[in-house]
Amino acid sequence: MEFTIPLFENSEPLFRQVYAGLRKAILSGSLLAGERLPSTRDLAEQLGISRTVVVLAYDHLLAEGFVEGRRGSGTYVSSSLNRSTVGRLKD
């Protein structure tokens, strides 16, 4: 899975930009409930940034309930997110 998240040097911290890009993809329906996100290593490589930045972004998404980790399997868009939940979060 290839992600395009625009990153700007003189803006918010990189982890916030990655977080915002993924959150937007989830809320817009580009990433659906149950869909697997790329590994932190893969996404960091795709974006040309440190893996630590991606880990921080994933941690924030996890804390807010947008994603869930599955031991030994990866990180997935939370299965508890459905269209009505996403609609409320957009507002």
C-alpha positions as CSV (number, residue, x, y, z in Angstrom):
1,M,0.0,0.0,0.0
2,E,1.4,3.3,-1.1
3,F,0.6,6.5,0.9
4,T,1.0,10.1,-0.2
5,I,1.1,12.4,2.8
6,P,2.4,15.9,2.0
7,L,5.1,16.8,4.5
8,F,6.4,20.3,5.1
9,E,9.7,21.2,6.8
10,N,8.7,24.5,8.3
11,S,5.3,23.5,9.6
12,E,4.0,21.3,12.4
13,P,6.2,18.5,13.7
14,L,6.5,15.7,11.3
15,F,4.7,13.2,13.5
16,R,1.7,15.5,13.7
17,Q,1.7,15.8,9.9
18,V,1.7,12.0,9.4
19,Y,-1.0,11.6,12.1
20,A,-3.1,14.2,10.4
21,G,-2.7,12.6,7.0
22,L,-3.7,9.2,8.3
23,R,-6.6,10.6,10.3
24,K,-7.9,12.4,7.2
25,A,-7.6,9.2,5.2
26,I,-9.6,7.3,7.8
27,L,-12.3,10.0,8.2
28,S,-12.6,10.4,4.4
29,G,-13.1,6.7,3.9
30,S,-9.9,6.2,2.0
31,L,-8.9,3.8,4.8
32,L,-11.8,1.6,5.9
33,A,-12.5,-0.1,9.2
34,G,-10.5,-3.3,9.4
35,E,-8.0,-2.2,6.8
36,R,-4.3,-2.8,7.6
37,L,-1.9,0.1,7.7
38,P,1.6,-0.2,6.3
39,S,4.2,-1.2,8.9
40,T,6.0,1.7,10.6
41,R,9.2,0.7,8.7
42,D,7.5,0.6,5.3
43,L,5.6,3.9,5.8
44,A,8.8,5.6,7.1
45,E,10.7,4.4,4.0
46,Q,7.9,5.5,1.7
47,L,7.8,9.0,3.2
48,G,11.6,9.3,3.6
49,I,11.4,10.0,7.3
50,S,12.5,8.4,10.6
51,R,10.5,5.3,11.8
52,T,10.3,7.0,15.2
53,V,8.1,9.8,13.6
54,V,5.7,7.2,12.2
55,V,5.6,5.3,15.5
56,L,4.6,8.5,17.3
57,A,1.9,9.1,14.7
58,Y,0.5,5.6,15.1
59,D,0.6,5.9,18.9
60,H,-1.5,9.0,18.7
61,L,-4.0,7.3,16.4
62,L,-4.1,4.4,18.8
63,A,-4.7,6.6,21.8
64,E,-7.6,8.3,20.1
65,G,-9.2,5.0,18.9
66,F,-8.7,5.4,15.2
67,V,-6.5,2.3,14.9
68,E,-5.9,-0.9,16.8
69,G,-2.8,-3.1,17.1
70,R,-3.0,-6.8,16.6
71,R,-0.1,-8.6,18.1
72,G,2.1,-10.2,15.4
73,S,-0.2,-8.9,12.6
74,G,0.1,-5.2,12.4
75,T,-1.9,-2.0,12.8
76,Y,-5.5,-1.8,11.5
77,V,-8.1,0.9,11.2
78,S,-10.3,0.4,14.2
79,S,-13.2,-2.0,13.6
80,S,-15.3,0.0,16.0
81,L,-15.3,2.9,13.5
82,N,-18.3,2.9,11.3
83,R,-19.9,5.4,8.9
84,S,-21.9,7.1,11.7
85,T,-18.9,7.4,14.0
86,V,-16.8,8.8,11.2
87,G,-19.5,11.3,10.3
88,R,-19.6,12.6,13.9
89,L,-15.8,12.9,14.0
90,K,-15.8,15.0,10.8
91,D,-18.0,17.6,12.3
